[in-house]
Amino acid sequence: MASKLSHNLTIRTLAADLGLRPSEDPVSEIIRYCHKQVKQFLADLPSCCSNPAELLELVANKLRTEFREVHSDQDLESVRKEFLDKKEAGFITLHKELDGHVLGITLKRLNPKPWDLSYVSVIDCRGENLRRAYFTKWHELVHLLVLTDQSRLVFRRTHTAEQRKSPEEALVDVVAGTLAFYADLVRPYAKGEISFEAIEALRQKLCPSASQQSALLGIAQVWSTPCILVEARLGHKAGEIDPDQGSFGFKKVPAPVLRAIHAKPNDSARNAGIKVIPNFRVPPKSIIYRVFHEGLTYAEAVEDLSLWRSSTGASWGAGPVRVKARRLGDSVQALIMPIRSKVAKSITA
């Protein structure tokens, strides 16, 4: 996703508007730009933050926005009426904006009092949206971090995962993911052997309002030892499905096989030179394959990377790795950890 965004004209224009140096990787430049701001916020108030939840409130205050959570339709109408009474016309259609496809919205106040903050970020916490509220808040803050022309901000929205996102919205998701579990605050606790249980314990300790899925992604990313987080499900390799033919049966489509549709090395793994390309086929001898096809809830095993081969049969390398896999709906989540430094430095599809 990040590599595709780096070639997008909208993202390159945004980087230029932010005054960033020309780069083949503007996404990384924008991430650094946002982290630099957050680091400065922390430097201004070094003793006020000990966990990501406290950092969220600090950044919101520095960016001059206040969060308003709505847990019911009555809450939404109450917020709408409150700000309409304050002559804030932008709230007229608030109830229509939070229509089930939008999780959050940030509005610039047009008639603030001298003591008021400049923005209001309304977060939809109704029903299933509650578990996404923590990430939604970070998404709204990133919009303000990359705001280049305040006059253009009528509002900014956080959309559901099911909605097709603009390049800027997709970029904001990427940046928010790097800030939601800020490495400097999480890494001191993310030590020892990584496991699903250890990640969940840290979520409960540092940021219980975050969802389990966002914590898995964020905490695994900053763990102190190398790890690859994998999500495997049935799928096809590139080119097996012709999008122009769809499902009309003009071309026989092979049966889907278990593939690692998402595979992300954490910071420590990348620093060690480990590279991963997703959508590789899961070998039948892997514990990931067994968990999926044998209906296991959880299992772990020591495997060798020589099991993993490209579509041409070429080996990815050799070296022992520990694999911890758990079934989650129609997919398997797995943590893959090199056991020693001799493990292959490149995993390719």
C-alpha positions as CSV (number, residue, x, y, z in Angstrom):
1,M,0.0,0.0,0.0
2,A,2.7,2.5,1.0
3,S,4.7,1.9,-2.1
4,K,1.7,2.5,-4.4
5,L,0.8,5.7,-2.5
6,S,4.4,7.0,-3.0
7,H,3.8,7.1,-6.8
8,N,0.4,8.8,-6.4
9,L,0.3,12.5,-7.6
10,T,-1.9,13.5,-4.8
11,I,0.5,12.3,-2.2
12,R,3.5,13.8,-4.0
13,T,1.6,17.1,-4.1
14,L,0.9,16.9,-0.4
15,A,4.5,16.3,0.4
16,A,5.5,19.3,-1.7
17,D,2.8,21.5,0.0
18,L,4.3,20.5,3.4
19,G,7.6,21.7,2.2
20,L,9.3,18.3,2.3
21,R,12.3,17.5,0.1
22,P,11.6,15.7,-3.2
23,S,11.8,12.0,-2.7
24,E,11.0,8.7,-4.4
25,D,9.3,7.8,-1.1
26,P,7.1,10.7,-0.1
27,V,5.0,8.5,2.2
28,S,8.1,7.9,4.5
29,E,8.9,11.7,4.3
30,I,5.3,12.5,5.4
31,I,5.5,9.9,8.2
32,R,8.8,11.5,9.4
33,Y,7.2,14.9,9.2
34,C,4.3,13.9,11.5
35,H,6.6,12.0,13.9
36,K,8.8,15.1,14.2
37,Q,5.8,17.2,15.3
38,V,4.7,14.6,17.9
39,K,8.2,14.3,19.2
40,Q,8.3,18.1,19.7
41,F,5.0,18.0,21.5
42,L,6.5,15.4,23.9
43,A,9.6,17.5,24.3
44,D,7.4,20.5,25.4
45,L,5.7,18.4,28.1
46,P,8.0,15.5,28.8
47,S,6.4,14.3,32.0
48,C,2.8,14.2,30.8
49,C,2.8,11.0,28.8
50,S,3.6,7.5,29.9
51,N,1.4,5.6,27.4
52,P,-0.2,6.0,24.0
53,A,-3.6,7.0,25.4
54,E,-2.1,10.0,27.2
55,L,-0.2,10.9,24.0
56,L,-3.4,10.9,22.1
57,E,-4.8,13.6,24.5
58,L,-1.6,15.6,24.3
59,V,-1.5,15.7,20.5
60,A,-5.2,16.6,20.4
61,N,-4.6,19.6,22.7
62,K,-1.6,20.7,20.8
63,L,-3.5,20.6,17.5
64,R,-6.3,22.6,19.1
65,T,-9.1,20.0,18.8
66,E,-11.5,18.4,21.2
67,F,-13.0,15.0,20.9
68,R,-16.7,14.5,21.2
69,E,-17.8,10.8,21.4
70,V,-21.3,9.9,20.4
71,H,-22.6,6.6,21.8
72,S,-26.2,7.0,20.7
73,D,-28.4,8.9,18.3
74,Q,-29.4,11.1,21.2
75,D,-25.7,11.9,21.8
76,L,-25.3,12.9,18.2
77,E,-28.3,15.2,18.2
78,S,-27.1,16.7,21.5
79,V,-23.7,17.6,20.0
80,R,-25.3,18.9,16.9
81,K,-27.7,21.2,18.9
82,E,-24.9,22.4,21.2
83,F,-22.8,23.7,18.4
84,L,-25.7,25.1,16.4
85,D,-26.6,27.1,19.4
86,K,-23.1,28.5,19.3
87,K,-23.6,29.6,15.7
88,E,-21.5,26.9,14.2
89,A,-23.2,26.3,10.9
90,G,-20.9,23.4,10.0
91,F,-22.8,21.1,12.4
92,I,-26.1,21.4,10.5
93,T,-25.6,18.2,8.6
94,L,-23.6,16.3,11.3
95,H,-26.3,13.7,11.6
96,K,-26.1,13.0,7.9
97,E,-22.3,12.9,7.8
98,L,-22.1,10.2,10.4
99,D,-24.2,7.9,8.3
100,G,-22.7,4.5,9.2
101,H,-20.0,4.7,6.6
102,V,-18.2,7.6,8.3
103,L,-16.5,6.9,11.7
104,G,-15.3,10.4,12.6
105,I,-15.4,13.9,11.3
106,T,-13.4,17.0,12.2
107,L,-14.9,20.5,11.8
108,K,-13.2,23.9,12.0
109,R,-15.1,26.2,14.4
110,L,-16.1,29.4,12.7
111,N,-17.2,31.4,15.8
112,P,-15.0,30.2,18.6
113,K,-14.7,32.1,21.8
114,P,-11.1,33.2,22.8
115,W,-10.9,30.2,25.2
116,D,-12.3,27.6,22.7
117,L,-10.2,25.2,20.7
118,S,-10.2,25.7,17.0
119,Y,-11.6,22.3,15.9
120,V,-14.1,19.7,17.1
121,S,-13.5,16.0,16.2
122,V,-16.8,14.0,16.5
123,I,-16.2,10.3,16.9
124,D,-19.0,7.8,16.2
125,C,-18.9,5.2,19.0
126,R,-22.3,3.7,18.3
127,G,-22.5,-0.1,18.1
128,E,-19.5,-1.8,16.5
129,N,-17.9,1.6,15.8
130,L,-16.8,1.8,19.5
131,R,-14.0,-0.7,19.0
132,R,-12.6,1.5,16.3
133,A,-12.8,4.7,18.2
134,Y,-9.2,4.9,19.3
135,F,-7.8,4.5,15.8
136,T,-10.5,6.9,14.5
137,K,-9.2,9.6,16.8
138,W,-5.7,9.2,15.6
139,H,-6.9,9.3,12.0
140,E,-8.6,12.7,12.7
141,L,-5.4,14.0,14.3
142,V,-3.3,13.0,11.4
143,H,-5.5,15.0,9.1
144,L,-4.6,18.1,11.3
145,L,-0.9,17.2,11.3
146,V,-0.8,17.3,7.5
147,L,-3.2,20.3,7.1
148,T,-1.5,22.6,4.6
149,D,-4.2,25.1,4.0
150,Q,-6.6,25.7,7.0
151,S,-9.1,27.5,4.8
152,R,-9.7,24.3,2.9
153,L,-10.7,22.3,6.0
154,V,-14.4,22.3,6.1
155,F,-14.3,18.8,7.5
156,R,-12.3,15.6,7.4
157,R,-13.8,12.2,7.6
158,T,-12.6,8.8,8.8
159,H,-14.4,6.2,6.6
160,T,-15.1,2.5,7.4
161,A,-12.8,-0.1,6.0
162,E,-15.5,-1.1,3.5
163,Q,-15.5,2.3,1.8
164,R,-13.2,3.0,-1.1
165,K,-10.7,5.6,0.2
166,S,-9.0,8.5,-1.5
167,P,-5.2,8.4,-1.6
168,E,-5.0,11.0,1.1
169,E,-7.4,9.0,3.3
170,A,-5.3,5.9,2.7
171,L,-2.1,7.8,3.6
172,V,-3.7,9.1,6.8
173,D,-4.5,5.5,7.8
174,V,-0.8,4.6,7.3
175,V,0.5,7.5,9.4
176,A,-2.1,6.9,12.1
177,G,-1.0,3.3,12.3
178,T,2.5,4.4,13.1
179,L,1.4,6.8,15.8
180,A,-1.4,4.9,17.6
181,F,1.2,2.7,19.3
182,Y,4.1,5.2,19.5
183,A,7.3,3.3,19.5
184,D,9.1,5.3,22.2
185,L,6.2,4.7,24.7
186,V,5.5,1.0,23.8
187,R,8.9,-0.5,23.0
188,P,10.2,-0.3,26.6
189,Y,7.5,-2.8,27.5
190,A,7.6,-4.9,24.3
191,K,10.4,-7.3,25.3
192,G,11.0,-11.0,25.5
193,E,9.4,-13.5,23.2
194,I,6.4,-12.1,21.3
195,S,3.1,-13.9,21.5
196,F,-0.6,-13.0,21.0
197,E,-1.0,-13.2,24.8
198,A,1.9,-10.8,25.5
199,I,0.5,-8.3,22.9
200,E,-3.0,-8.4,24.5
201,A,-1.5,-7.9,28.0
202,L,0.3,-4.8,26.7
203,R,-2.9,-3.5,25.1
204,Q,-4.7,-3.8,28.5
205,K,-1.8,-2.1,30.3
206,L,-1.0,0.7,27.9
207,C,-4.1,1.4,25.9
208,P,-7.2,-0.6,26.8
209,S,-9.5,1.5,24.6
210,A,-7.7,0.3,21.4
211,S,-9.1,-2.6,19.5
212,Q,-7.4,-6.0,19.7
213,Q,-6.7,-5.9,16.0
214,S,-5.1,-2.5,16.0
215,A,-3.0,-3.4,19.0
216,L,-1.9,-6.6,17.3
217,L,-0.7,-4.6,14.3
218,G,0.8,-1.7,16.2
219,I,2.5,-3.5,19.1
220,A,3.9,-6.3,16.9
221,Q,5.4,-3.5,14.7
222,V,7.5,-2.0,17.5
223,W,8.4,-5.3,19.3
224,S,12.1,-5.4,20.3
225,T,12.9,-8.7,18.5
226,P,12.4,-9.6,14.8
227,C,8.9,-10.8,13.9
228,I,6.7,-11.2,10.8
229,L,3.0,-10.8,11.3
230,V,1.0,-12.9,8.8
231,E,-2.6,-13.1,7.8
232,A,-3.4,-16.2,5.7
233,R,-6.6,-16.9,3.9
234,L,-7.8,-18.6,0.7
235,G,-6.9,-16.6,-2.4
236,H,-5.5,-16.6,-5.9
237,K,-2.1,-15.5,-7.2
238,A,-1.9,-12.5,-9.5
239,G,-3.2,-13.2,-12.9
240,E,-5.4,-16.2,-12.0
241,I,-8.6,-14.1,-12.1
242,D,-9.3,-11.9,-15.2
243,P,-11.1,-8.8,-13.9
244,D,-12.5,-8.2,-17.4
245,Q,-14.2,-11.6,-17.5
246,G,-15.5,-11.5,-13.9
247,S,-17.5,-14.6,-13.0
248,F,-19.1,-15.3,-16.4
249,G,-17.2,-18.5,-16.8
250,F,-15.3,-17.6,-20.0
251,K,-12.1,-18.7,-18.3
252,K,-11.6,-21.6,-15.8
253,V,-10.4,-20.1,-12.6
254,P,-8.3,-22.4,-10.3
255,A,-9.5,-23.1,-6.9
256,P,-8.2,-20.7,-4.3
257,V,-5.4,-21.9,-2.0
258,L,-4.1,-20.7,1.4
259,R,-2.0,-17.7,0.9
260,A,-0.4,-15.1,3.2
261,I,-2.4,-12.2,1.8
262,H,-0.7,-9.9,4.4
263,A,2.8,-10.3,5.6
264,K,4.5,-7.5,7.5
265,P,8.0,-7.6,9.1
266,N,8.3,-5.4,12.1
267,D,10.8,-2.6,12.5
268,S,13.3,-4.9,14.1
269,A,13.0,-7.5,11.3
270,R,13.4,-4.8,8.6
271,N,16.5,-3.5,10.4
272,A,17.8,-7.1,10.3
273,G,17.3,-7.1,6.5
274,I,14.3,-9.3,6.4
275,K,12.0,-8.5,3.5
276,V,8.6,-10.0,2.8
277,I,6.3,-9.9,-0.2
278,P,2.7,-10.9,0.6
279,N,0.4,-13.4,-1.2
280,F,2.9,-16.3,-1.1
281,R,1.4,-19.8,-0.9
282,V,1.4,-21.4,2.5
283,P,3.2,-24.8,2.3
284,P,1.1,-27.8,3.4
285,K,3.8,-28.7,6.0
286,S,3.5,-25.4,7.8
287,I,1.6,-25.2,11.1
288,I,-0.3,-22.3,9.5
289,Y,-1.7,-24.7,6.9
290,R,-2.7,-27.2,9.6
291,V,-4.5,-24.6,11.8
292,F,-6.5,-23.5,8.8
293,H,-7.4,-26.9,7.3
294,E,-7.6,-29.0,10.4
295,G,-9.8,-26.6,12.4
296,L,-7.3,-26.0,15.1
297,T,-7.8,-23.0,17.4
298,Y,-4.1,-22.4,18.1
299,A,-0.8,-24.2,17.5
300,E,2.9,-23.4,17.2
301,A,5.9,-25.2,15.8
302,V,9.5,-24.7,14.8
303,E,9.8,-24.8,11.0
304,D,12.5,-24.2,8.4
305,L,12.3,-21.5,5.7
306,S,13.3,-24.1,3.2
307,L,9.6,-25.1,3.3
308,W,8.7,-21.8,1.7
309,R,9.2,-21.7,-2.1
310,S,8.2,-19.5,-4.9
311,S,5.8,-20.4,-7.6
312,T,8.8,-21.6,-9.7
313,G,10.0,-23.9,-7.0
314,A,13.0,-21.8,-5.9
315,S,13.7,-22.0,-2.2
316,W,13.4,-18.8,-0.1
317,G,16.4,-19.9,2.0
318,A,17.0,-21.9,5.1
319,G,17.0,-21.3,8.8
320,P,14.8,-22.2,11.8
321,V,11.8,-20.0,12.7
322,R,9.2,-20.3,15.4
323,V,5.6,-20.0,14.1
324,K,2.6,-19.2,16.4
325,A,-0.7,-19.5,14.6
326,R,-4.3,-19.0,15.6
327,R,-7.6,-19.3,13.7
328,L,-9.7,-16.2,13.4
329,G,-12.9,-16.6,11.4
330,D,-12.0,-17.5,7.8
331,S,-8.3,-16.6,8.2
332,V,-5.2,-17.5,10.3
333,Q,-3.1,-15.0,12.1
334,A,0.5,-16.0,12.6
335,L,3.7,-14.7,14.2
336,I,6.9,-15.9,12.6
337,M,10.1,-15.3,14.5
338,P,13.7,-16.1,13.4
339,I,15.3,-18.3,16.0
340,R,18.9,-17.3,15.1
341,S,20.5,-14.6,13.0
342,K,21.5,-17.1,10.3
343,V,17.9,-17.2,9.1
344,A,17.5,-16.1,5.5
345,K,17.4,-12.3,5.1
346,S,14.9,-12.2,2.2
347,I,11.5,-13.8,1.8
348,T,10.1,-13.4,-1.6
349,A,7.0,-14.5,-3.5
